Amino acid sequence: MAKTVHATSAPLRTDAARNRSRILEAALRRVEERGLSDLTMSEVAALAGVGKGTVFRHFGDRTGLLLALLDHSEQQFHASFTSGPPPLGPGAPAETRLRAFGHAVLRQMVNTVHVCLAAQMDPMRRFTASAYRVRLAHVAALLQEMLPAEDVELLAHVLMASLDPALTLTLVSQHDMTVDRVETGWDDLISRLAVSRGRVRYDE
């Protein structure tokens, strides 16, 4: 009996992982195409080609699905800036990587901002969330390389605040700013920071 259980359990785990991935991909496509309006677990199940119960078993409820979507997206993004190719990944000067990081965050946010806001935790608790702390540490490390004598911890928080999802959505939807314009503002901020600290701007 023990051999039979072990022989069948591995494929079940594989199927479960495959179903979870299909559900997340289907949900992300739906959000990118039509936003979060009227998104239901039943619709996601149909798009993924699985039963509604499967979606509930994996994610519990709609909020659980949204949080999983953010985590799925964050894992991919984390890999891009920690081990991906430059300028976002290792191998480029710190200032260039900071610019690339801001651009990548803003572009990712265009597709996920409504998910971020819908699943957002308490305003104070979100600053202790794992994704925020990982990004903060990355920005602080690049600032440490750029400006070793400065208060990089504080500067990192200030830079992260300029990439806040709610602020980005407000700039794009209420102030009619393009993402390109916001990216240019990020570049200008990084350049001014470097110059103001006596650093020579790195020209790509």
C-alpha positions in Angstrom: 0.0 0.0 0.0 2.8 2.4 0.9 4.3 2.0 -2.6 1.0 2.8 -4.2 0.5 6.0 -2.2 4.0 7.2 -3.1 3.6 6.4 -6.7 0.4 8.4 -7.1 1.2 11.4 -4.8 3.9 12.9 -7.0 1.8 13.3 -10.2 -1.0 14.8 -8.0 1.5 17.4 -6.7 2.6 18.1 -10.2 -0.9 18.5 -11.5 -1.7 20.9 -8.6 1.3 23.0 -9.4 0.4 23.1 -13.0 -3.2 24.0 -12.2 -2.1 26.8 -9.9 0.2 28.2 -12.6 -2.6 28.1 -15.2 -5.0 29.9 -12.9 -2.5 32.7 -12.2 -1.7 33.1 -15.8 -5.4 33.2 -16.8 -6.2 35.7 -14.0 -3.3 37.9 -15.0 -4.3 38.0 -18.7 -7.8 38.9 -17.7 -6.7 41.7 -15.4 -4.3 43.1 -18.1 -7.1 43.0 -20.7 -10.1 44.2 -18.7 -9.0 45.2 -15.2 -10.5 44.0 -12.0 -14.0 45.0 -12.7 -16.5 42.1 -12.1 -13.6 39.6 -11.8 -15.0 36.4 -10.2 -13.5 33.1 -9.2 -15.9 31.4 -11.6 -14.6 33.4 -14.5 -11.0 32.7 -13.7 -11.8 29.0 -13.4 -13.4 29.0 -16.9 -10.5 30.9 -18.4 -8.0 28.5 -16.8 -10.0 25.5 -17.8 -10.3 24.2 -14.3 -13.2 23.7 -11.9 -14.3 26.5 -9.6 -13.6 24.4 -6.6 -9.9 24.1 -7.7 -9.5 27.9 -7.7 -11.0 28.1 -4.2 -8.8 25.3 -2.9 -5.7 27.0 -4.1 -6.5 30.6 -3.1 -9.4 30.6 -0.7 -11.1 33.7 -2.0 -10.8 36.7 -4.4 -8.4 38.5 -2.1 -6.2 35.4 -1.8 -6.1 35.2 -5.6 -5.1 38.8 -5.9 -2.3 38.4 -3.3 -1.1 35.3 -5.1 -1.1 37.3 -8.4 1.1 39.9 -6.8 3.4 37.3 -5.4 3.7 35.5 -8.8 4.6 38.8 -10.5 7.0 39.8 -7.7 8.9 36.5 -8.0 9.5 37.1 -11.7 10.5 40.7 -11.1 12.8 39.8 -8.2 14.7 37.4 -10.5 15.1 40.1 -13.1 16.9 42.6 -10.9 18.9 40.1 -8.8 20.2 37.7 -11.5 18.9 39.0 -14.8 20.9 40.8 -17.5 22.1 44.4 -17.1 21.2 47.2 -16.9 18.4 45.9 -14.5 20.5 43.0 -13.3 24.1 42.9 -12.1 26.9 44.2 -14.4 26.0 47.9 -14.8 26.9 50.9 -12.7 24.7 51.6 -9.7 23.2 54.8 -11.1 22.2 53.0 -14.4 20.7 50.1 -12.5 18.7 52.5 -10.3 17.2 54.1 -13.4 16.5 50.7 -14.9 14.9 49.6 -11.6 12.5 52.5 -11.6 11.5 52.0 -15.2 10.9 48.3 -14.6 8.8 49.0 -11.5 6.7 51.5 -13.3 6.1 49.3 -16.3 5.2 46.4 -14.1 2.8 48.6 -12.2 0.9 49.6 -15.3 -0.4 46.0 -15.5 -0.8 45.3 -11.8 -1.6 48.6 -10.2 -5.3 47.8 -9.7 -4.4 44.4 -8.2 -1.9 46.2 -5.9 -4.5 48.6 -4.7 -7.3 46.0 -4.3 -5.1 43.6 -2.3 -3.2 46.4 -0.4 -2.8 45.8 3.3 -3.1 48.4 6.0 -1.1 51.5 5.0 1.4 51.0 7.8 1.8 47.2 7.5 2.6 47.4 3.8 6.0 48.9 4.6 6.9 45.6 6.4 5.7 43.4 3.5 8.3 41.1 2.1 8.2 42.5 -1.4 8.7 46.1 -0.2 11.6 45.1 2.1 13.3 43.2 -0.7 13.0 46.2 -3.1 14.0 48.6 -0.4 17.2 46.6 0.3 18.0 46.5 -3.4 17.7 50.3 -3.8 19.7 50.9 -0.6 22.5 48.6 -1.8 22.7 50.5 -5.1 22.7 53.9 -3.2 25.4 52.6 -0.9 27.5 51.9 -4.0 26.7 55.3 -5.4 26.8 57.4 -2.3 28.7 55.5 0.4 28.9 58.5 2.8 25.1 59.3 2.8 22.1 58.1 4.8 21.2 55.5 2.2 18.5 53.9 4.3 16.5 57.2 4.4 17.2 57.9 0.7 16.0 54.4 -0.2 12.6 55.0 1.5 12.2 58.4 -0.2 12.9 56.9 -3.7 10.6 54.0 -3.0 7.8 56.5 -2.1 8.0 58.0 -5.6 7.2 54.5 -7.0 4.1 54.0 -4.8 1.2 52.4 -6.8 -1.4 54.9 -5.6 0.8 57.8 -6.6 1.5 56.3 -10.0 -2.2 55.6 -10.7 -3.0 59.2 -9.7 -0.4 60.7 -12.0 -1.4 58.6 -15.0 -5.2 58.6 -14.6 -5.9 62.0 -12.9 -3.1 64.1 -14.1 -2.9 62.7 -17.7 0.8 61.9 -17.4 2.2 59.2 -19.6 4.4 56.4 -18.1 7.2 57.8 -20.3 6.9 61.1 -18.5 7.0 59.5 -15.1 10.0 57.4 -16.1 11.8 60.6 -17.2 11.0 62.1 -13.8 12.6 59.1 -12.1 15.7 59.5 -14.3 15.9 63.2 -13.4 15.6 62.4 -9.7 18.4 59.9 -9.8 20.6 62.2 -11.8 20.0 65.1 -9.5 20.7 63.0 -6.5 24.0 61.8 -8.0 25.1 65.3 -9.0 24.0 66.9 -5.7 26.3 64.5 -3.9 29.3 65.3 -6.0 29.0 62.4 -8.3 29.5 62.4 -12.1 26.4 61.4 -14.0 26.9 58.1 -15.9 25.8 58.5 -19.5 24.4 55.4 -21.1 
